[in-house]
Structure formats: structure tokens, C-alpha cells
Amino acid sequence: MAVMCEGQQTLTMGRAARELELRTGEFELATQLGEVRTVPAGTDDQPAGTGSLGRRRVPAEEITRLQAEPGFPDALRERIRAVSTTEAAALMGIGPGRAGRLTRAGCFSPVRFYVNRFGAVVWLYLAAEVADFADREPDLMRGNTPAAMRVMLDSGQDWRARQWRSRRVAQLMGQTDDPWEAAAVIAAVLPPEELASVAEEPLERSLLRRLRPTLASVITVTPAARESYERVLTADEFDEVLWYRVHLSRCLERARREDPGRPRTPAAVPSTARPGQSPSFLNSPSWTTETSSLPSRS
């Protein structure tokens, strides 16, 4: 059933997925990529209890817009089509081994992942981005691997989890103007001890935990899978952790300035979010044929 949110008719996520003829995973990815616009799930006089990063709905006019597009629903499905490393290799016309090296070197970012029962993380990439990369960097499809990339890979560096976190943080930051919710997004990817050293006030940490967004919907059926899942969600390299620490500190300064009493209220009162431009959190290496130095990872 459609209801009014912020003066517009909206549908539940499940109903919207059916109207757009998308499977659950496809629809989830479409909303994360901004292919399907969503709004906080509340009404004009009944704000959503979980904030703008909690339950969300899809405006009815968004469904109408997408259904009116040429080639619907196949065109929409193609824009959100995610492929494995093997499928990405086929799209680029190269072997899986070379494709794997390109993904570990951060040439293009994962959009999704799942963990198998043995605890191995399986990464998925946007087919359109893979094809675009192959067109943009034809020299990386053949010949010798650039020296800087070789050194990076030989040292065991792997940018896939880092890039997925960066992309997901950017998506979530683009969904809220609430300063405490923004801080909770950054806090979600920091190790507990790092979070505690930045947000020293227990009441603030409690609020950040209450506002913590869902980073990924991944089923884990074994302890090994759960451990791998948690590793993907958590920043680990020194420079990445430092980067998120700095941004969390800035977010907290803003939140304390704009809404100083929020951590001391019994329940967080969500603000109205406006769709906005996501900040760039994709601190990726640039691998072109002119690459001559490694990205800083120290």
C-alpha cells in the first residue's frame, strides 16, 4: 500500500522491487547506486524512528519514471548488472588471473560481496564499470604489468575491501544531512578501539551505535564466514584507519556544534534527509600506463 512521506506518495521497498521487476539483491544494489531514488520512511506527522539511514521508501513518481524508460526493465537490469572476477575477465577479453590482479590493484571497485561457507570473500563488480575501464585502459589488458603495480601486488596489497568500504560509506553519507548520522557512518567502519579513542564520551558512542547503518546484507552460516564478513566491514590498514579517524573527528565536531544535546536524549530524533551529492570517499590508486609510483599505504 502506498503512503504519504514528506508530501509525496511512496511505496515500500518490497512493493517497489516488484513494480520494477527486480529481485531483492538487484533492487538493493539499485538503491545503493542511486538508480532508484529512496526517501526516509516517515510521514509528515510521524517521523521514522530509525532516522534517514534506517527504513526507507520509494516515491511513486520514481517508479513511474523508471517504468517509462525505453527498454524497461532490461535496461535498468543492465545498468545494475554485477559480475564475478571470471565474468569481468570475459568482458575485458583477458584471463581470470590478470583480471584478479587488476581488481586487487584497485583498478575498479567492487559493488557487492558475499562470503561462502569456507569464509572466502567473493567480490562482484558493476559490469558497466568493468567495460568502461577496459575501454579507457587498453594497455593494461595486455603486455607487462606496470612496475609499480607489480611491486604492490608482490607485497600482498589488496585494495578490494578498502574500496568497497569507501564506496559504501560514500553512498550512506549521501543519504543524510544529519550530523550524528554522518558520524555514525564513519564510526561503522572503524575498529572499536579506534572509535573509542576518537569518541571518548560514552554517551556519544552509545548514540553512534544506535544510529549505525547497515553496511551490507550478507548471510553468514559458519564462524569462518562471519569472521571474513567482519573483516570486510572494518578498516585495517594504518592510513585508511587514520583517514576515517580524521573524518570522524570532523563529523563529531560538527554534530556537537549543531546538536549538542542529542547524545543525552533517551531516543535519537531523526532529521529530514535531502538527497545530495555523495562526497568522494574513493581513495583509489590510479593505474594508467604512466603509473610510476605506488599509492601511499604506510
C-alpha positions, 0 to 999 in steps of 0.5 A: 500500500502506498503512503504519504512521506514528506508530501509525496506518495511512496511505496515500500521497498518490497512493493517497489522491487516488484513494480520494477521487476527486480529481485531483492539483491538487484533492487538493493544494489539499485538503491545503493547506486542511486538508480532508484531514488529512496526517501526516509520512511516517515510521514509528515506527522510521524517521523521514522524512528530509525532516522534517514539511514534506517527504513526507507521508501520509494516515491511513486513518481520514481517508479513511474519514471523508471517504468517509462524508460525505453527498454524497461526493465532490461535496461535498468537490469543492465545498468545494475548488472554485477559480475564475478572476477571470471565474468569481468575477465570475459568482458575485458577479453583477458584471463581470470588471473590478470583480471584478479590482479587488476581488481586487487590493484584497485583498478575498479571497485567492487559493488557487492560481496558475499562470503561462502561457507569456507569464509572466502570473500567473493567480490562482484563488480558493476559490469558497466564499470568493468567495460568502461575501464577496459575501454579507457585502459587498453594497455593494461589488458595486455603486455607487462604489468606496470612496475609499480603495480607489480611491486604492490601486488608482490607485497600482498596489497589488496585494495578490494575491501578498502574500496568497497568500504569507501564506496559504501560509506560514500553512498550512506553519507549521501543519504543524510544531512544529519550530523550524528548520522554522518558520524555514525557512518564513519564510526561503522567502519572503524575498529572499536578501539579506534572509535573509542579513542576518537569518541571518548564520551560514552554517551556519544558512542552509545548514540553512534551505535544506535544510529549505525547503518547497515553496511551490507546484507550478507548471510553468514552460516559458519564462524569462518564466514562471519569472521571474513564478513567482519573483516570486510566491514572494518578498516585495517590498514594504518592510513585508511584507519587514520583517514576515517579517524580524521573524518570522524573527528570532523563529523563529531565536531560538527554534530556537537556544534549543531546538536549538542544535546542529542547524545543525552536524549533517551531516543535519537530524533531523526532529521529530514534527509535531502538527497545530495551529492555523495562526497568522494570517499574513493581513495583509489590508486590510479593505474594508467600506463604512466603509473610510476609510483605506488599509492601511499599505504604506510 
